[in-house]
Structures are given as structure tokens and as C-alpha cells.
Amino acid sequence: MNKPWAFLNGRMIPAAELAIPAYDAGFVLGATVSEQLRTFGGKLFKDEEHWSRLSRSLEIVGIEPPMNLDELASAAAELVAANFKLLDPADDLGLSIFITPGPYATLAPPNVPRRPTIGMSTYPLPFQLWSGKYEAGEHLVTSTVRQVAAESWPRELKCRSRMHYYLADQEVRRRAPGARALLLDEEGAVNETATANVVALADSGKAGALWTPRRDAVLPGVSVAVVQELAYRRFEVRGFGEGLWPNRLASDFRELWLTSTPFCLLPVVKLDDAPIGDGRPGPFFKKLLAAWSEEVGVNIAEQARRFAHR
């Protein structure tokens, strides 16, 4: 078969047949726990960290899937191996995992089994969305849409209830086409962008100190942990700070980055109307991206450029 496979409730199916009923709670309520992974060289990257985060999210929501995480990880590896064969060997895949509580009782037929829904699919990474930004950089615009309050659900929960992301991106696109929305929390501190964490390099010290929003205020980012580990091990960056405020980003930090599983690391060169540093991707960003590429055996920026128009 030269078409991709997907996974649904314990079995492999053709990707074109992957669907959930309209009465599933993941559709009706957006009650969906999720994870996004990517491959390097066809192998899932930091999969143990993603499974651990998924396990915690399931615990928070109270979903007990009919298969354990070891079984799910094995199925994910099988799915990725099958679908990677359809790509150029130098290309890579994204893996999307979703788990819902299953049928929503009010809308579901009475004879439908009440059990969680588990699905996985892969997709060619959409490199065209960010391939040029390793050199050109990102422009962030502060949205008036705030992050969901921590009292609504724990920050460590990774879920698909993301209307605030959508509204923030729509607002910012109207104000500054091509920019990405920066969301603040209820206190006005920097929180995150839709699908990406924020990391800043302080404008002091020999190598500088990395700063992030407060860890208890954002979803724990697997890619943030990679950046911190590389900075510590490869470049001896010893200091790490927490808490970022939008009115101080341009003045107190010489570099600003976004981290996320699909693109790994991108430089931010402008926040609202103020340049970050000299308005170009900084030297430490380039060192970190090169170190990350070396770690995974793939030139991350070059791969994105090569397959941006596949």
C-alpha cells in the first residue's frame, strides 16, 4: 500500500478512514488530550518525554484508556515506520495523538459502547510555514486575548481546547499580517504563543542567562527542555530565570526565541513595534540551532528549506 496508515482504537486503518463520530466528547466539548511529536531521520524525537506528559494529562482529565502507554508507544512506532517509507529518506514526519473520553452521553445513541477514543495520525511536516524564518525571524504582536486562567485547567494539561489561540491569531493577523500572536496571562506576564513556548537570552554576563515564563504558568515544553539542556551542556549557560514581562523584552534581552516540536527553534526579531537585539537572528540562536542539528543528525534549517515545496 502506497497510502498512509492511521491508528484508531487499537487497530491500524487507512488514514483516509480516520474519523470520530459527531457525538464524541472530543468533538462536542473539545475534551481532547493530545500530544504532537516529530521524527528526525524517521525516528520519534524525545518520545519518552511526550509519553510522560501525555500520561499526566490523562491523569488530570481522568481518562483511563483501554491500552497502556507502552502499547500506545509501540503502535506509534509501527505507524511512523510504515508511513515514513512513503517519504524521501531525508524528509520527516509529524505524529498527532488524541485521546477523548469517548461518546458524549447526551448526543450518543444508547447502544454505543462508552469507552475512550484513541487516535493517531502522521503528516508530512509543513516546512513551508517556517522554512524562511530561521533567517528572517518571527514578528510577535501582543494580543488582547489572554491565556486561559490557571483556575480553568492546570497548565500542565496538554489539550485541544484552544479557541483562545484561534482568536488571538485572527486578531493579530488583522493587525499585522504575517505576525504571530503573543498571549499574556491574567497578570499581564508573557505566557506563550499558539503552539510555541517563549525563551529569552538576558543582555548580561559572558554567555547570558536563559529566561522563560514561570514554569507553573505554562505548559511544560519538551523543546524548552532541549534548549536549556543544550545551553547548559554545550555553551555553559549557568543561569536560568523565570518570569517575562512584555514591556521589558526588547530592553532587557538580547535574543528572543520560540520553541516547539515541529520547527524546534525560531528567532524572534521584533515584538510589536520594537526590535529584539539588532532586529536580526542573534549569534546564540545560530549556535543553538547548529547544536540541535548536530544532536539529531539533521540540518534542521536546511531540511526545512529543501522540503518546503515538496
Secondary structure, DSSP 8 states (H G I E B T S, - for coil): --S-EEEETTEEEEGGG----TTBHHHHT---EEEEEEEETTEESSHHHHHHHHHHHHHHHT---SS-HHHHHHHHHHHHHHHHTTS-TT--EEEEEEEE--B-TTTS-TTS----EEEEEEEE--GGGTTTHHHH-EEEEE-SS----TTTS-TT--BS--HHHHHHHHHHHHHSTT-EEEEE-TTS-EEEETTBEEEEEES-SSS--EEES-GGGS---HHHHHHHHHHHHHH----EEE---HHHHHHHEEEEEEEETTTEEEEEEEETTEESTTSS--HHHHHHHHHHHHHHTS-HHHHHHHTTT-
